[in-house]
C-alpha cells in the first residue's frame, strides 16, 4: 500500500500527543496534517485537525453563493 505524502502544520492550539498512526512531534504542537493528493485529485484537500482547545465552526461557501447572499 502506497501512502500519500504528508504535510505537518504546527498550530498554537495543536497537540503534542497525537494518536496512532501519527508520530507525536519532537517539539511544538501539531495542529493539522494535510495529505498531498495525487495529480488526478489535485482539487481535493484531505486533512486531520488535532486540537487541545475548542475551535469555532468554519464554513467556506462558493463565491457565487456568497455573492447571491450579499
OpenMM code with the backbone's topology and positions (N, CA, C; nanometers):
from openmm import Vec3, app, unit

residues = "UNK UNK UNK UNK UNK UNK UNK UNK UNK UNK UNK UNK UNK UNK UNK UNK UNK UNK UNK UNK UNK UNK UNK UNK UNK UNK UNK UNK UNK UNK UNK UNK UNK UNK UNK UNK UNK UNK UNK UNK UNK UNK UNK UNK UNK UNK UNK UNK UNK UNK UNK UNK UNK UNK UNK UNK UNK UNK UNK UNK UNK UNK UNK UNK UNK UNK UNK UNK UNK UNK".split()
positions = [
    Vec3(0.0832, -0.1171, 0.0000),
    Vec3(0.0000, 0.0000, 0.0000),
    Vec3(0.0886, 0.1246, 0.0000),
    Vec3(0.0624, 0.2176, -0.0912),
    Vec3(0.1385, 0.3412, -0.1000),
    Vec3(0.0688, 0.4501, -0.0201),
    Vec3(0.1429, 0.5152, 0.0681),
    Vec3(0.0875, 0.6225, 0.1492),
    Vec3(0.1070, 0.7561, 0.0799),
    Vec3(0.0118, 0.8462, 0.0968),
    Vec3(0.0238, 0.9800, 0.0410),
    Vec3(0.1242, 1.0613, 0.1225),
    Vec3(0.1996, 1.1485, 0.0553),
    Vec3(0.2901, 1.2369, 0.1304),
    Vec3(0.2093, 1.3245, 0.2263),
    Vec3(0.2677, 1.3532, 0.3412),
    Vec3(0.2005, 1.4339, 0.4434),
    Vec3(0.2700, 1.5679, 0.4613),
    Vec3(0.1908, 1.6669, 0.4972),
    Vec3(0.2422, 1.7993, 0.5316),
    Vec3(0.1952, 1.8268, 0.6738),
    Vec3(0.2881, 1.8456, 0.7649),
    Vec3(0.2559, 1.8707, 0.9051),
    Vec3(0.2578, 2.0211, 0.9305),
    Vec3(0.1515, 2.0717, 0.9941),
    Vec3(0.1378, 2.2150, 1.0207),
    Vec3(0.1266, 2.2357, 1.1712),
    Vec3(0.2229, 2.3082, 1.2276),
    Vec3(0.2174, 2.3401, 1.3707),
    Vec3(0.1165, 2.4515, 1.3942),
    Vec3(0.0426, 2.4407, 1.5037),
    Vec3(-0.0553, 2.5430, 1.5432),
    Vec3(-0.0470, 2.5596, 1.6947),
    Vec3(-0.0686, 2.6811, 1.7470),
    Vec3(-0.0622, 2.7002, 1.8916),
    Vec3(-0.1687, 2.6209, 1.9672),
    Vec3(-0.2819, 2.5914, 1.9018),
    Vec3(-0.3889, 2.5141, 1.9653),
    Vec3(-0.3753, 2.3642, 1.9382),
    Vec3(-0.2656, 2.3240, 1.8753),
    Vec3(-0.2456, 2.1840, 1.8389),
    Vec3(-0.2151, 2.0944, 1.9578),
    Vec3(-0.1705, 1.9741, 1.9283),
    Vec3(-0.1426, 1.8756, 2.0327),
    Vec3(0.0009, 1.8260, 2.0219),
    Vec3(0.0583, 1.7925, 2.1367),
    Vec3(0.1924, 1.7344, 2.1414),
    Vec3(0.1853, 1.5819, 2.1444),
    Vec3(0.0668, 1.5269, 2.1732),
    Vec3(0.0480, 1.3817, 2.1815),
    Vec3(-0.0561, 1.3387, 2.0771),
    Vec3(-0.0100, 1.2939, 1.9632),
    Vec3(-0.1003, 1.2550, 1.8558),
    Vec3(-0.1369, 1.1074, 1.8662),
    Vec3(-0.2575, 1.0711, 1.8216),
    Vec3(-0.2976, 0.9307, 1.8246),
    Vec3(-0.2290, 0.8534, 1.7116),
    Vec3(-0.2137, 0.7221, 1.7282),
    Vec3(-0.1598, 0.6398, 1.6196),
    Vec3(-0.2505, 0.6508, 1.4982),
    Vec3(-0.2008, 0.6461, 1.3808),
    Vec3(-0.0643, 0.6124, 1.3377),
    Vec3(0.0249, 0.7340, 1.3187),
    Vec3(-0.0125, 0.8499, 1.3720),
    Vec3(0.0653, 0.9716, 1.3511),
    Vec3(0.1736, 0.9844, 1.4578),
    Vec3(0.2953, 1.0201, 1.4166),
    Vec3(0.4022, 1.0377, 1.5161),
    Vec3(0.3847, 1.1697, 1.5906),
    Vec3(0.4049, 1.1679, 1.7209),
    Vec3(0.3991, 1.2906, 1.8007),
    Vec3(0.5208, 1.3763, 1.7689),
    Vec3(0.5044, 1.5083, 1.7669),
    Vec3(0.6177, 1.5952, 1.7328),
    Vec3(0.7238, 1.5941, 1.8429),
    Vec3(0.8493, 1.6102, 1.8023),
    Vec3(0.9590, 1.6162, 1.8991),
    Vec3(0.9478, 1.7431, 1.9832),
    Vec3(0.8984, 1.8496, 1.9215),
    Vec3(0.8738, 1.9749, 1.9934),
    Vec3(0.7604, 2.0487, 1.9255),
    Vec3(0.6972, 2.1383, 1.9965),
    Vec3(0.5854, 2.2134, 1.9408),
    Vec3(0.4559, 2.1338, 1.9459),
    Vec3(0.3552, 2.1840, 1.8754),
    Vec3(0.2227, 2.1220, 1.8734),
    Vec3(0.1745, 2.1089, 1.7295),
    Vec3(0.1406, 1.9881, 1.6903),
    Vec3(0.0861, 1.9656, 1.5571),
    Vec3(-0.0625, 1.9977, 1.5596),
    Vec3(-0.1044, 2.0874, 1.4707),
    Vec3(-0.2448, 2.1249, 1.4619),
    Vec3(-0.3143, 2.0592, 1.3447),
    Vec3(-0.2411, 2.0389, 1.2355),
    Vec3(-0.3014, 1.9804, 1.1159),
    Vec3(-0.2006, 1.8902, 1.0456),
    Vec3(-0.2513, 1.7853, 0.9856),
    Vec3(-0.1733, 1.7037, 0.8931),
    Vec3(-0.2527, 1.6988, 0.7641),
    Vec3(-0.1918, 1.7500, 0.6581),
    Vec3(-0.2535, 1.7530, 0.5253),
    Vec3(-0.1941, 1.6402, 0.4431),
    Vec3(-0.2739, 1.5844, 0.3561),
    Vec3(-0.2259, 1.4806, 0.2657),
    Vec3(-0.2151, 1.5396, 0.1260),
    Vec3(-0.1004, 1.5227, 0.0637),
    Vec3(-0.0747, 1.5749, -0.0697),
    Vec3(-0.1433, 1.4835, -0.1711),
    Vec3(-0.2514, 1.5307, -0.2309),
    Vec3(-0.3323, 1.4495, -0.3222),
    Vec3(-0.2576, 1.4221, -0.4526),
    Vec3(-0.2808, 1.3056, -0.5143),
    Vec3(-0.2201, 1.2775, -0.6442),
    Vec3(-0.2781, 1.3701, -0.7510),
    Vec3(-0.2065, 1.3858, -0.8615),
    Vec3(-0.2433, 1.4803, -0.9674),
    Vec3(-0.3893, 1.4705, -1.0132),
    Vec3(-0.4455, 1.3512, -1.0339),
    Vec3(-0.5847, 1.3473, -1.0801),
    Vec3(-0.6851, 1.4058, -0.9793),
    Vec3(-0.6440, 1.4163, -0.8533),
    Vec3(-0.7327, 1.4676, -0.7481),
    Vec3(-0.6787, 1.5971, -0.6883),
    Vec3(-0.6099, 1.6780, -0.7690),
    Vec3(-0.5405, 1.7960, -0.7174),
    Vec3(-0.6319, 1.8946, -0.6449),
    Vec3(-0.7609, 1.8952, -0.6736),
    Vec3(-0.8534, 1.9887, -0.6088),
    Vec3(-0.9040, 1.9370, -0.4738),
    Vec3(-0.8675, 1.8164, -0.4380),
    Vec3(-0.9146, 1.7552, -0.3136),
    Vec3(-0.8164, 1.7840, -0.1998),
    Vec3(-0.8673, 1.8369, -0.0896),
    Vec3(-0.7853, 1.8602, 0.0291),
    Vec3(-0.8346, 1.7690, 0.1395),
    Vec3(-0.7454, 1.6848, 0.1884),
    Vec3(-0.7775, 1.5954, 0.2994),
    Vec3(-0.6818, 1.6290, 0.4126),
    Vec3(-0.7391, 1.6580, 0.5299),
    Vec3(-0.6520, 1.6866, 0.6433),
    Vec3(-0.7173, 1.6428, 0.7735),
    Vec3(-0.6328, 1.6089, 0.8686),
    Vec3(-0.6754, 1.5814, 1.0054),
    Vec3(-0.6448, 1.7050, 1.0874),
    Vec3(-0.7344, 1.7382, 1.1798),
    Vec3(-0.7141, 1.8506, 1.2696),
    Vec3(-0.7041, 1.7955, 1.4115),
    Vec3(-0.5963, 1.8319, 1.4800),
    Vec3(-0.5733, 1.7894, 1.6177),
    Vec3(-0.5756, 1.9141, 1.7043),
    Vec3(-0.6596, 1.9152, 1.8053),
    Vec3(-0.6730, 2.0354, 1.8870),
    Vec3(-0.6742, 2.0031, 2.0358),
    Vec3(-0.6192, 2.0947, 2.1108),
    Vec3(-0.6232, 2.0844, 2.2569),
    Vec3(-0.7227, 2.1853, 2.3133),
    Vec3(-0.7877, 2.2628, 2.2248),
    Vec3(-0.8842, 2.3650, 2.2645),
    Vec3(-1.0083, 2.3561, 2.1764),
    Vec3(-1.1187, 2.4152, 2.2217),
    Vec3(-1.2382, 2.4241, 2.1380),
    Vec3(-1.2113, 2.5202, 2.0227),
    Vec3(-1.2557, 2.4829, 1.9047),
    Vec3(-1.2389, 2.5680, 1.7870),
    Vec3(-1.3744, 2.6115, 1.7344),
    Vec3(-1.3763, 2.7231, 1.6623),
    Vec3(-1.5005, 2.7701, 1.6021),
    Vec3(-1.5320, 2.6859, 1.4784),
    Vec3(-1.6590, 2.6837, 1.4421),
    Vec3(-1.7016, 2.6156, 1.3202),
    Vec3(-1.6817, 2.7115, 1.2046),
    Vec3(-1.6214, 2.6640, 1.0975),
    Vec3(-1.5972, 2.7486, 0.9814),
    Vec3(-1.6681, 2.6904, 0.8605),
    Vec3(-1.7292, 2.7787, 0.7835),
    Vec3(-1.7985, 2.7389, 0.6611),
    Vec3(-1.7363, 2.8178, 0.5465),
    Vec3(-1.7052, 2.7488, 0.4396),
    Vec3(-1.6442, 2.8127, 0.3242),
    Vec3(-1.7345, 2.7931, 0.2025),
    Vec3(-1.8337, 2.8819, 0.1862),
    Vec3(-1.9260, 2.8677, 0.0718),
    Vec3(-1.8568, 2.9059, -0.0587),
    Vec3(-1.9163, 2.8647, -0.1680),
    Vec3(-1.8654, 2.9015, -0.3003),
    Vec3(-1.8850, 3.0509, -0.3214),
    Vec3(-1.8030, 3.1106, -0.4054),
    Vec3(-1.8109, 3.2547, -0.4327),
    Vec3(-1.9489, 3.2953, -0.4830),
    Vec3(-2.0073, 3.2170, -0.5738),
    Vec3(-2.1386, 3.2514, -0.6292),
    Vec3(-2.2454, 3.2547, -0.5201),
    Vec3(-2.2399, 3.1619, -0.4272),
    Vec3(-2.3361, 3.1583, -0.3170),
    Vec3(-2.3184, 3.2820, -0.2283),
    Vec3(-2.1936, 3.3174, -0.2020),
    Vec3(-2.1659, 3.4330, -0.1175),
    Vec3(-2.2181, 3.5609, -0.1811),
    Vec3(-2.1944, 3.5779, -0.3125),
    Vec3(-2.2436, 3.6968, -0.3808),
    Vec3(-2.3964, 3.7015, -0.3799),
    Vec3(-2.4607, 3.5886, -0.3981),
    Vec3(-2.6077, 3.5847, -0.4009),
    Vec3(-2.6681, 3.6227, -0.2649),
    Vec3(-2.5975, 3.5880, -0.1572),
    Vec3(-2.6475, 3.6168, -0.0220),
    Vec3(-2.6001, 3.7530, 0.0295),
    Vec3(-2.5107, 3.8181, -0.0447),
    Vec3(-2.4622, 3.9509, -0.0049),
    Vec3(-2.3600, 3.9426, 0.1030),
] * unit.nanometer
topology = app.Topology()
chain = topology.addChain("A")
for resn in residues:
    res = topology.addResidue(resn, chain)
    for name in ("N", "CA", "C"):
        topology.addAtom(name, app.Element.getBySymbol(name[0]), res)
